[in-house]
Amino acid sequence: MNPIKEKCKSLENNFLPLKKMYPKSYNKEKTSPYTKTRVILMNGTEFESAWFMHQFARHCNEPEICAALAVVRRQEQQQQKRISCLKPINESILETTVAYEQLAIDLTAVLARHETDETNIKALNFALLEDFDHLYRFANLLMMDKGEDAAKLVGKYTEIMPGRPTVAEHRYPADDVKKPMNAEKASLYSKLVASTITAAEQQTMNYYMNIAQWYKNDLGRKLYAEIAMIEEAHVSQYESLKDPNMTWLEMWVMHEYCECWLYYSAMQDESDESIKKIWSEHYKMEVSHLKTAAKLLKKYENKTFEQVCGSGEFPQLLKLGGNKDYIRKVLAETINLTADNTVKIDSYKDIKKIPDDHRYFDYQKYMGTPDRNPSHLVIEKAIERLGEDYRYQDSEHPVKELRNRKQDNVKVARTK
């Protein structure tokens, strides 16, 4: 499938009437977990697109380009509002959070499994174990506050157990910055990976940043605030993978192509027919947006769509699903890694192999003692109340140090 060759409506005919912007919400009891995660992913993709175009407009003095950005941006905003309303009113903050973390885990894993670029793979696997741990922390809060089993919410497609402990994830910010790809040499799939995961993690960061104040108790508020800081680190990591030397117009074309790829993938994979129709409608809108951006790229920079997206044929489509074996393998092999950008050869190092005076340890002290961090306290309180932590796992944890269900480990990947 090649979106640049698809027929589409003219740009001005893609606006949505208000009545179409408020669709019927999904049924939280019956809807597939991966329909829920697709809704979150596409919501985040539209958010990223709208804010990219706002930034572009603030750095552009060509009236024609700014006018086109305004039209496309308004349509992207309408798509985003439509998607966000698919979430039902009766879905709680924590239930939605579990879906956010399931998306982060299984999206990251499936992108890594089909990637060939080693820099991208390492970045994905590194953050994967941290999002995996976040699901575990939130699932314990859900059990304590709501008496609700998170395994039901994830459909038992994703295991719920400790990853790299959240208390170990507080790193000096500069260590999260990675070497960017060269867009002229990178595969189309690698460029889509960086664009997709940046948008998805940014959406999670934004959700946690804004939702913390609305949680009903202090522990929950603090946990959201702490994990929001780790999500910010993930956004810093992922956005640094993208080529900063691309022009604004090239980046716009890439944004629109990525949206086409994601909507087409969602359309192929969706089990809810009413939501599938929305994905289809939005895909056709994105084709129009892509052609608009490509036309302006040609006019103002004399560059073709093919110079950004190659032939334009979609690479491997995105198919969300369980990745238990892959995640267990990454856990077993990389649990003790931390980020280290003081040495450019390999920016991920075993915690035991970084020097004692590394800035990681100073930053850890600055962020407080682990026994008082919310991510630790939530497990401590769950053990106190439930007798052991909450987990859903098919077999024992692949990391020996993380098998004890009556004591939260705050040393793995954190101390030498």
Disulfide bonds with the S-S distance in Angstrom:
none
